[in-house]
Amino acid sequence: MSLVTVSKVNYFYPDGDARRYILKDVSCTFERGSFYAILGESGSGKTTFLSLLGALDKPKSGKVLYEEQDIAAIGFESFRRNKIGIIFQAYNLIPYMTAVENIKVAMSITDNKLPKDVNEVAYNLLDYIGLDKAKADRTVNKLSGGEQQRVAIARALATNVDVILADEPTGNLDEDMENEIVAILGKLAHEHNKCVIVVTHSTQIAKQADAVFKLRKGKLEAMDN
Amino acid sequence: MNAVRRAMASVVRKPGKTVILLIIIFVLGNIIAGAVSVRQAVENAEVTLRAKMSPDVAIGYDEEKIETLFAQNPTFRPEPLSVETIEKIGALPYVKSFDYSTFLSLETPSLQRYPITGNQASGTYFAFTGVNNPEIIDMQEGMIHLVTGRAFNEQEIRNLSYVALVSQDVANINNLAVGSVMNFENVMYDDSGRRVIATYHFEIIGIFEPIKQPGKADGSFDDWENKIYTPNRVLNDATAFWVEEDSKLHPEIYSDRADSYSYSDFDETIYNTIYVLNDPAELELFKEEVTGLVPEGYIVKTRENFDQVAVPIRSLQKIAFFILCIAVGATVLITSLLITLFLRDRRREMGIYLSLGERKIRMAGQILLEVIVVAFIAITLSLFSGNILSNGLSEKMLADQIVAGQTNAADLDNYNSGFLDLGTRGYRNAISHEDIASSYVVFLDMKTVLLFYGVGLGTVCLSVLIPIFYVTRLNPKKILMKY
C-alpha cells in the first residue's frame, strides 16, 4: 500500500471561457523511506502540486490519498495537523519565538501522541539537526538562514508524521548549507523511514533523491535518476 | 506552547503593539468608566431620594386626563371616589395606615383664632378636618401630639357624635379645656344676609399640639393651630343640611333630584384620602395596583412628583447613557480597526498556524485572550481614573441640571388646573435641591465595578469579532507560498 497516492489530479485557473491547466491528469505514488525530488521550471506548477499534497489547496478534480484514504475525507486541517510536515523556502518561523518554542508550537497543535517531555524532545530534535541549546534558546530572527531552515526541518519532524514536504528548502541557502540540508533530508528518508518529497530547481538535490519527477506542461513525468 | 502561552508570549514580546492597544483601551475605558459611574451614582441617588420622599400619598384628580376626557365629552365629570374604593386601596399590602377626610368651615360667635389679630369679630370661622381613623393619622405620623384628653373611639366615629380635638393654642386663648363645649354655626348667606341654619355644640375630648417640623416655617399654610378634628359623619351631616337648605332657596339648581330627596341621602362627599406607605420605595407598585381600582380621572398623588424632582439626575443619566453608547461604539470601531491592522502585520504568523493545522477556533481564542489580557489591565487602570474624572465632571453637570430644573419647577408651580386639589399632607419635608445634590455620590461599589468590567470586556470582545472574521478568511497557501 502506497503512503501517498495522487490520482488523476487536475488543477486549473479559469481563463475567460477556457481553462489554463497547471496540472493535468497527474497520477503518482509516494512510499515510506524514500526521498523524492520534483523538478520543473518556474511556473510549471511545482508549488501548486506541493500545496495539493500538503492540503493547503484542493484539486479541481481527482484525489490525493493518504494510505488509500482521500485527504478530503480526513479533513484538510486535520491532515496538515497529524499526517504531514511542511518545510518552506522562506522558513516561515514565528519571529518573536525562540527556536525551541517554534518546535513546541507544532507539538502543541498536533493530535499525534508525543513523548510527555516536549521540552526535551524539542531540544533533542534541534540538537539532532545541528543546533545546540544556546541557539535553540535564541529567537529565530537571530539565527542564520541555514539555522532557521534546520529549525523548520525540526518542526516538520516534531509532530511524528510520516510525510515531509519541502518547497525549495535550499532556495535561500549557499552551496555548503544546501548540501547539509539535503543530507539531513536524505537521512530522514533512509534512517527514519519518512517519505520526503522535495520540490526544487536544484539538480544537486535531484542527484541525492531516490526518485525524480519532472513537471512539464502540467504533466508529471518520471525521470531516470 | 499552547494557545494560552502563545497569547502571553505575543503580549509580552511585542511591547510596542501591546502599549498602543493598552493606551487606546485605557483612554476609551476612561469614558466608559465615567459613564458607568455616573449611571450607577444616578441609580443610587434615585434609591436614596425615593427613601427620603414623604411616605404619604393621596388619590387625587388626574387633571391632564380629565381635560382630555372633557374635550372628548363635555358632560364628563369624574365620579366621586367611593368609600368602598378608598377602603379597598387601604387594604393593599403597601399601606401602613390610611384615612379619608372631608373638610368644612363652620363659624363661631364666641371663639377666637390663633394668633389673635385684634380685629376678630363674630363670624370667625374654623376649618374642621373630618376623621374616619379614630387614632388620627396626623398623630400617628408625628405631625401633632396629644397634650391632654384622648382621641376618638370607634363609636364616636360611626355615630353622629359632636366631639372634637382642638389645638393647645386655640384652647389657651379661648379658655377651653377637655370637657368644654364649643358652639359652631352652619351659616347661609342669601339676599336677606347672614342666616344661621343650625347650631352645633362640640364637646372637646382632647387637646393637641402641632409638632414643629424642621425646615418648615412657623404658621405654614397647613395652619395646624386652627385645625379642629371631628368625625367625618358630623361634617357630612352639616354639609348635607346646608345643601338641603340651599335647595329650598334655589330649587332650579337641584331640579334633577327626586321629590322624595332628603338631606340624609346626600352622597356627594368628596373625600381627601391619605395613605401612609410602609416604604416610599414601593410607590410604583402601589400606583400600579391603584390604577386598576380607581375610576377614570384619578391618580396617585405624592407630596412631590418624583419624576419632576428627579429631572436633574435623570438628565445626567441620559447624558451618561448617551456618552456610554458613543464610547462603546467608538471603542468597538477603533479597537476593531487597530486589532485588524495588527493582525495584517501577523498574517504570516497566522498562516504558519494554519499550515500546522491549527484549529481556527483556537486561533480566535488566542487573539481574544491577547486582547482581553491587555484590556483587563487598561480597564482596571481606567476604572479608578475614570471614576475620579467623572466625579468632578458630573458634579458640575448636576449643578447645571439643578439650575435648569429650578426654572422648570417654577413654571410648573404657576400652573393652576382649576380643580380642587386633593393633595397629600406632606408628613416629611419636600425633597430639596440640596437633597438631590447630596444624594448624588460617585463611588466605586461592587455593582459599579462589575458593571464596568462587564461593559468594558464585553465591548472589547465585540471588537475582536471583525478581526476574528479576518483570520478565518486567511488562506495559508497564498500567505506562505509567495516570496
Interface residues (C-beta under 8 A of the other chain):
Chain A: T47 S51 G54 L56 D57 E77 S78 F79 R80 R81 N82 I86 F88 Q89 A90 N92 L93 I94 P95 Y96 M97 E101 K104 V105 A106 M107 S108 I109 T110 T159 D167
Chain B: M1 N2 A3 R5 R6 A9 S10 R13 K14 R348 E349 G351 I352 Y353 L354 S355 L356 G357 E358 R359 K360 P476 K477 L480 M481 Y483
